[in-house]
Every structure is written in structure tokens, then in C-alpha cells.
Amino acid sequence: MVVVVLVVVVVVVVVLVLLLVVVVLVLLVVVVVVVVLLVVVVVLLVVVVVVVLLLVVVVVLVVVVVVVLVVVVLVLVVVVLVVLLLVVVVVVVVVVLLVLVVVVVVVMMEAGKPENLQPGSIPNYLNHQLCR
């Protein structure tokens, strides 16, 4: 009878130990699965954050490039307008000077005609000086 009790006790202890081992193994598997899932979630979050940051950087770079291009275009337009204004001013000044030269030449030619010469006039004096 003692042997049967001992066998039963040993069998119960072995079954309990086996159950404990199975429970521990199941718990270990659950813990490993949870840890792996947590690592996957953290890695995915990091990837999402990095992608979002890269997108933000790309958007900021695009905005900066567009702003720089707009500023460069505006500066070029202003420079072209200033150069055109200077060209127009130079052309107007040259035309006015040419008109003045033509007027002075015509007036001098008219003043130098014999019928317009008066005694004591500058063209008459110049003619007398040249004839000497």
C-alpha cells in the first residue's frame, strides 16, 4: 500500500512538474511573442517618425527652393527694368544732344550766310579772321 501511495505521489509530483514546465514554456512563448510584437511596433513607429520627418524636411526644402527662385526672378526683373530705364535715359539724352547740335549747326549756318552777316557779328568777325 505504501508503494502504491508513493507511486501515486511520484506520479502526481511528476505530472505537476510537467504541468509547471508546460505553463512556464507557454508563459515564455507568450512573453517572447509580446516582446517581439513590442519591438515590431516600436520599429514601425520609428520608421513612421523618420518618414514623416523626411517628408517635412523635403517639404521645407521645396518651399525654400521656391522662395529663393521667386526672389531671384524678382531681382532679375528689377535689374532688367533698371537697365532698360537707363538705356531709355541714355537714348533720350543722346537724341536731345543730337537735336541741340543740329539746331546749333543750322543756326550757325544761317548766321554765316552773307545776307545775314551784320557788321560786328561773331560770324563776320570769324570770316574776317579767316580771310587774313
C-alpha positions as MATLAB code, in Angstrom:
seq = 'MVVVVLVVVVVVVVVLVLLLVVVVLVLLVVVVVVVVLLVVVVVLLVVVVVVVLLLVVVVVLVVVVVVVLVVVVLVLVVVVLVVLLLVVVVVVVVVVLLVLVVVVVVVMMEAGKPENLQPGSIPNYLNHQLCR';
ca = [
       0.000    0.000    0.000;
       2.838    2.375    0.803;
       4.356    1.631   -2.568;
       1.113    2.492   -4.298;
       0.865    5.719   -2.348;
       4.464    6.526   -3.162;
       3.894    5.750   -6.824;
       0.772    7.902   -6.836;
       2.630   10.723   -5.089;
       5.534   10.445   -7.521;
       3.167   10.382  -10.488;
       1.276   13.397   -9.139;
       4.533   15.261   -8.495;
       5.826   14.388  -11.975;
       2.540   15.464  -13.545;
       2.597   18.696  -11.540;
       6.193   19.350  -12.521;
       5.351   18.639  -16.151;
       2.350   20.947  -15.909;
       4.556   23.599  -14.342;
       7.105   23.171  -17.124;
       4.362   23.414  -19.745;
       2.927   26.526  -18.071;
       6.385   28.098  -17.851;
       7.052   27.266  -21.501;
       3.698   28.714  -22.545;
       4.411   31.824  -20.480;
       7.848   32.107  -22.075;
       6.343   31.811  -25.536;
       3.747   34.446  -24.664;
       6.428   36.752  -23.266;
       8.610   36.261  -26.354;
       5.660   36.922  -28.660;
       4.724   40.056  -26.708;
       8.322   41.299  -26.742;
       8.619   40.633  -30.479;
       5.336   42.442  -31.091;
       6.508   45.376  -28.975;
       9.792   45.527  -30.868;
       7.935   45.421  -34.189;
       5.590   48.192  -33.052;
       8.495   50.336  -31.831;
      10.409   49.783  -35.084;
       7.318   50.674  -37.099;
       6.813   53.820  -35.028;
      10.436   54.815  -35.532;
      10.119   54.205  -39.274;
       6.925   56.264  -39.417;
       8.534   59.102  -37.450;
      11.615   59.047  -39.688;
       9.482   59.041  -42.838;
       7.372   61.923  -41.523;
      10.499   63.883  -40.605;
      11.978   63.231  -44.033;
       8.767   64.402  -45.657;
       8.814   67.545  -43.532;
      12.443   68.175  -44.494;
      11.631   67.644  -48.170;
       8.646   69.992  -47.967;
      10.739   72.634  -46.191;
      13.482   72.280  -48.802;
      10.976   72.606  -51.631;
       9.486   75.719  -50.023;
      12.949   77.229  -49.528;
      13.921   76.493  -53.142;
      10.679   78.014  -54.437;
      11.144   81.135  -52.297;
      14.759   81.513  -53.444;
      13.723   81.102  -57.084;
      10.967   83.693  -56.707;
      13.394   86.146  -55.087;
      15.981   85.552  -57.823;
      13.375   86.072  -60.541;
      12.146   89.272  -58.889;
      15.704   90.588  -58.561;
      16.374   89.769  -62.220;
      13.175   91.533  -63.272;
      14.144   94.615  -61.259;
      17.663   94.589  -62.737;
      16.286   94.267  -66.274;
      13.840   97.117  -65.653;
      16.600   99.348  -64.261;
      18.853   98.560  -67.240;
      16.006   99.308  -69.649;
      15.322  102.580  -67.844;
      19.000  103.526  -68.083;
      19.044  102.656  -71.793;
      15.957  104.806  -72.366;
      17.511  107.707  -70.428;
      20.771  107.420  -72.394;
      18.886  107.284  -75.709;
      16.794  110.328  -74.761;
      19.901  112.270  -73.689;
      21.731  111.341  -76.914;
      18.723  112.325  -79.040;
      18.364  115.646  -77.198;
      22.085  116.354  -77.629;
      21.916  115.485  -81.332;
      18.916  117.764  -81.766;
      20.776  120.555  -79.960;
      23.853  120.033  -82.156;
      21.698  120.092  -85.289;
      19.942  123.258  -84.088;
      23.273  124.930  -83.287;
      24.724  123.906  -86.667;
      21.635  125.157  -88.511;
      21.671  128.440  -86.575;
      25.394  128.887  -87.243;
      24.893  128.096  -90.932;
      22.055  130.592  -91.123;
      24.098  133.181  -89.243;
      27.089  132.629  -91.519;
      25.198  133.345  -94.761;
      26.301  136.605  -96.374;
      22.791  138.071  -96.290;
      22.618  137.512  -92.502;
      26.029  138.945  -91.679;
      25.936  142.200  -89.809;
      28.918  144.383  -89.082;
      30.411  143.352  -85.730;
      28.719  139.950  -85.577;
      30.739  136.926  -84.478;
      30.442  135.061  -87.821;
      31.521  138.253  -89.637;
      34.480  138.634  -87.270;
      35.417  134.948  -87.800;
      35.191  135.380  -91.585;
      37.492  138.396  -91.400;
      39.938  136.493  -89.177;
      39.956  133.506  -91.548;
      40.481  135.706  -94.583;
      43.633  137.311  -93.183;
];
